[in-house]
Amino acid sequence: MVSEDTTREANANAVAAEGQPPKRVRADAQRSTDALLTAAAEVFATSGVDAPVRQITAKAGVGAGTLYRHFPQRADLIAAVLRHEIDACADTAPSLTARYEPAEALTKWLQRFAVFIATKRGLSAALHSGDPAYDSLPAYFEQRLMPILSALIDTAAKAGEIRSDVDADDVLIATRNLTLPAQEDSNGHTQRMIALLVDGMRYGATR
């Protein structure tokens, strides 16, 4: 006679076996999506948002059907690229704060933020087209990035590495103004200007 424990174990194994393939499918789908978004960001930066689909799929290593399955309209792809870039920028903050002193972490994060701004400027014509697919992006940007920038500034100020009256909105606007489009910044001008910006914040800091 089969014991109750054995039955429960068999049922659990069956459930696990049944659940395993969908997990693999989801992981594969996520990898395909990530590859598409990364490829699309690179293609948009060099060839514009009207670049042929085959250019994106070839770089991503997937078929056109995969692209259209995830992003039926080009606007869906552009909006997803922006969210992906926002997330990538936000996700660098913890590792930077763990590896560097506060002001240096702020500098490196702003330099990473400038890379995002360069990407965003390449998409500006599409983003101002009035397509509703882009309506939620400004709020997403604010929710994901502004708290991180504020925290980096606050940490550096409390450590006495930058002055205490630095405003996150001012830093954001200054960084945007210093950022050149990717195709125009071949010699690292933006990165150097951001380093100078943070050096300016050090003036008057008291430890």
Buried (B, 14 or more C-beta within 10 A) or exposed (E): EEEEEEEEEEEEEEEEEEEEEEEEEEEEEEEBBEBBBBBBBBBBBEEEBEBEBEBBBBBBEBEEEBBBEBBEEBBBBBBBBBBBBBEBBBEBBEEBBEEBEBBBBBBBBBBBBBBBBBBBBBBEEBBEEEBEBBEEBEEBBEEBBEEBBBBBBBBBBEEBBBBEEBEBEEBBEBBEEBBBBBEEBEEEEBBEBBBEBBEEBEEEBEE
